[in-house]
């Protein structure tokens, strides 16, 4: 009967129900979009780190992120790392912001990523057109198809300049967005060195260390730290965190996204609280009757909480449908919104929590019911 | 504060156990200079198998007394015992349990849940007692049939006449087989025919189901159904009459007049 009463109370006033559901829907969509953008941005920031086959990253002291690694390191760090017990492989990686000159004039910034994929460094993710062999051809590079227009090129075979070096689009990736909006340009290591002004050198922004499977990564890291001066050694997780902190929190972008999500929760809570309170007020005589019939306070609280729970479930379902449509529409944009099962589950928990908190004012109201009012109607 | 004690009610004719005993009930309403003494020392006993009418003019304290007897309001002074339990030191939740276990209520304006059907309105009275499932549903249907609403189980209050709604309220009050049924102006919102039907029902409940029914009323049409009439005026019980054997209605004797005559 608790469910029946809650359901009927909720659906009795369709206008109020609509207002409640719109409030929850608005809140869910806002939170989903904000957190989805946050997740999408996080993925973009860490995509290259996540896809590198490395246990440890050696980088110049104070490197801020994948894109902002600082000074190039020489080969001394690489050789010292290779001589460290437990290290199976050390692969150099060049990452630098460079100027991309469009064929029709004008320029834009790109992130040059120089890697030798066969050595286990960062591979261009999701190659949709062409292969790594195509990228190894003279002047060849890989860019993401999303950025072709920004780069002023048409596709495979188009040419442009990075710095003073000529490059030709030899392969295309799909879905590799850059949080900085400077597209990643993948190429072999030697070409990258050449384009960043260190031709024929063995300089690198990072050294990616692969540890033997039977070795303790932390122990190898400590050994590396004792050998390498002026360099930092981070685990994959630590480097991810550092990159995220740099782009999401030092720039304020993440704070704005999380702030927007919190605002969504706040707005939703206020709207649901207001409608639940007014619904409770409208049904106050019925709750007083229940009290006069001998119901416990808990019974009445359950009715109100069930009402809140029903609002949460219906509002969540409607909100998720709209949020998923927005997520789908955003997939071809430079900043796609991400929806994961974990985020969907988290949003449901937030919705239920939001509605439960909203029920507090209504519960306070019924707690003060004087059952004697049943005789004064 | 002078407290006028009324004469003790006459003992029931049969040797019956008292299910409700109120002694020296005083109730002050409001605070400070605006305090009103609604009840000035009321004694009352209810026994099973009897329909008692509590009659009096508006403002005489009828509803206040009913609220106290139903454990909805606490007395300022005096003692109330329900089914042998003294209510003096019970918390609001314990009083709710006492109401749930021993008292059924019928209200003047029915107080039905407009979003629930007749059957559901009765079921909720069992639901608050933790009685759910098929047995509870069967019991509710049975009681609704007893009050003549077997064909109206799925109807919502908005689709029932006033008399039918009050019969749903009666069914809700008796479905848990309480010892005591308290009714507040049960016929006030009904026409003569429906009013008589409801009073007949209350009398049947008292006599056939051996329950103690107390109905607050100022409706003289209800007199023929009463076994006992208690008159209240200005917060005091001023008269009590019983239906003599063989009479259709109690022989009303105004104790106030009797007292004045003696004086």
Boltz contact constraints between the chains, C-beta under 6 A:
constraints:
  - contact:
      token1: [A, 1]
      token2: [B, 123]
      max_distance: 6.0
  - contact:
      token1: [A, 1]
      token2: [B, 124]
      max_distance: 6.0
  - contact:
      token1: [A, 1]
      token2: [B, 127]
      max_distance: 6.0
  - contact:
      token1: [A, 8]
      token2: [B, 115]
      max_distance: 6.0
  - contact:
      token1: [A, 12]
      token2: [B, 115]
      max_distance: 6.0
  - contact:
      token1: [A, 286]
      token2: [B, 113]
      max_distance: 6.0
  - contact:
      token1: [A, 289]
      token2: [B, 111]
      max_distance: 6.0
  - contact:
      token1: [A, 292]
      token2: [B, 72]
      max_distance: 6.0
  - contact:
      token1: [A, 292]
      token2: [B, 105]
      max_distance: 6.0
  - contact:
      token1: [A, 293]
      token2: [B, 125]
      max_distance: 6.0
  - contact:
      token1: [A, 293]
      token2: [B, 128]
      max_distance: 6.0
  - contact:
      token1: [A, 294]
      token2: [B, 96]
      max_distance: 6.0
  - contact:
      token1: [A, 294]
      token2: [B, 99]
      max_distance: 6.0
  - contact:
      token1: [A, 294]
      token2: [B, 100]
      max_distance: 6.0
  - contact:
      token1: [A, 294]
      token2: [B, 128]
      max_distance: 6.0
  - contact:
      token1: [A, 295]
      token2: [B, 128]
      max_distance: 6.0
  - contact:
      token1: [A, 299]
      token2: [B, 128]
      max_distance: 6.0
  - contact:
      token1: [A, 371]
      token2: [B, 72]
      max_distance: 6.0
  - contact:
      token1: [A, 372]
      token2: [B, 67]
      max_distance: 6.0
  - contact:
      token1: [A, 372]
      token2: [B, 72]
      max_distance: 6.0
  - contact:
      token1: [A, 372]
      token2: [B, 73]
      max_distance: 6.0
  - contact:
      token1: [A, 374]
      token2: [B, 107]
      max_distance: 6.0
  - contact:
      token1: [A, 374]
      token2: [B, 111]
      max_distance: 6.0
  - contact:
      token1: [A, 375]
      token2: [B, 63]
      max_distance: 6.0
  - contact:
      token1: [A, 375]
      token2: [B, 67]
      max_distance: 6.0
  - contact:
      token1: [A, 375]
      token2: [B, 184]
      max_distance: 6.0
  - contact:
      token1: [A, 377]
      token2: [B, 109]
      max_distance: 6.0
